[in-house]
Amino acid sequence: MVEAPPAPLRLKLDGSALQANWRALDRLSGKAACGAAVKANGYGLGVREVVSRLADAGCRDFFVATWEEAKEIADLVTGLSLSVFHGVRAEDIETALTLAARPCLNSAEQVARWKEADGGPCDVMIDTGMNRLGLSANEVLSGVLDGLEIDTLMSHLSCADEEDHPLNRKQCDALKRLVGITSATRLSLANSAGIALGTRYHFDLTRPGLSLYGGVQSQDLEDHIRNVVAVEAQVIQRRKIKPGDTVGYSATATATEAVELAILNIGYADGYLRSFSESGTAYAGDIACPVIGLVSMDLIAVDVTDAPQVGEGDWLEIEYDLPMASGQSGLSQYELLTGIGDRYQRIWL
Ligand SMILES: *Cc1c(COP(=O)(O)O)cnc(C)c1O
């Protein structure tokens, strides 16, 4: 078989920045242990590469959303703690009983299913105001959890990225009221932004995701978090256009003067969504090359008039600093990461 040539688009992933981010979040978590949310393929970076690096850095608690995701990394976390946020459906039970991972039980139904299966250690999610997953405090007080062997009792913040939102304190107090009421050995509340809300929010274990990967939603984290992901795309063609020429689908961009374009091998199928049309930037060294016209499925056009050296085969860096790219596109930092497709060559530095 002929080996495939290298992909015309690539991610440069900074493994030491990933580890430094975990260490910073661990430090900021104070006395609490710091875990890692690695769901959705490690937020798009590649879950196995992420988990092995975080385990090397000292992370002991990993969180995924589904049992398929747990299976993907089970061999990398033997002896460590792995929790599955979405709990157990009937069709998960067999896998859940075989894998060395705990379900995070989210409802009285899931609790009953786990007891019925004699499943052993588990985590439990309490809903303290988000109204997404979890049992209510009243269900806990009425004894639904009696007989369970609970490792971590957790809840999730709705508005951690808004420091002054009143729901933060309300949710924190609601979880605090459950201290000592269940068999849980640990309590956990804070995601990345929650860590920055202060000691009261740390409990025994924190669960950052976004900030491990370079996302920052809280000013207090800005100085601690390094960028991890760099996106690069290769030039397929350079072209000159005249005043009055239009560019791309729907001819949304019309040149008012002579312009030179580079056509790059990246598009919305690679997570570079159409919201970057006319707003994203590529860089040829220090020279900013703005995206012209609509983003196509596999291509974008950028203005390289000021970068005469750029030609076929060159690599341009696409602006993907998460807060910055989020501002350009209106996409959340989460969407920017998890939307990254699988056509990239992933290069860990
Ligand atoms: C995704 C997730 C996290 C991590 O949140 P970030 O905002 O990415 O830090 C923590 N806890 C739960 C329950 C989650 O679903």
The ligand as a MOL file (V3000), in Angstrom:
LIG
                    3D

  0  0  0     0  0            999 V3000
M  V30 BEGIN CTAB
M  V30 COUNTS 15 15 0 0 0
M  V30 BEGIN ATOM
M  V30 1 C -17.3420 19.5490 30.7040 0
M  V30 2 C -17.5170 19.5080 32.1490 0
M  V30 3 C -16.5330 20.0280 33.0100 0
M  V30 4 C -15.3550 20.8380 32.5040 0
M  V30 5 O -15.8010 22.1630 32.2710 0
M  V30 6 P -14.8920 23.3350 31.6610 0
M  V30 7 O -15.7990 24.5010 31.6170 0
M  V30 8 O -14.4830 22.8670 30.3000 0
M  V30 9 O -13.7200 23.5280 32.5510 0
M  V30 10 C -16.6880 19.8150 34.3810 0
M  V30 11 N -17.7840 19.1790 34.8650 0
M  V30 12 C -18.7640 18.7070 34.0680 0
M  V30 13 C -19.9320 18.0280 34.6700 0
M  V30 14 C -18.6740 18.8590 32.6850 0
M  V30 15 O -19.6650 18.4190 31.9160 0
M  V30 END ATOM
M  V30 BEGIN BOND
M  V30 1 1 1 2
M  V30 2 1 2 3
M  V30 3 2 2 14
M  V30 4 1 3 4
M  V30 5 2 3 10
M  V30 6 1 4 5
M  V30 7 1 5 6
M  V30 8 2 6 7
M  V30 9 1 6 8
M  V30 10 1 6 9
M  V30 11 1 10 11
M  V30 12 2 11 12
M  V30 13 1 12 13
M  V30 14 1 12 14
M  V30 15 1 14 15
M  V30 END BOND
M  V30 END CTAB
M  END
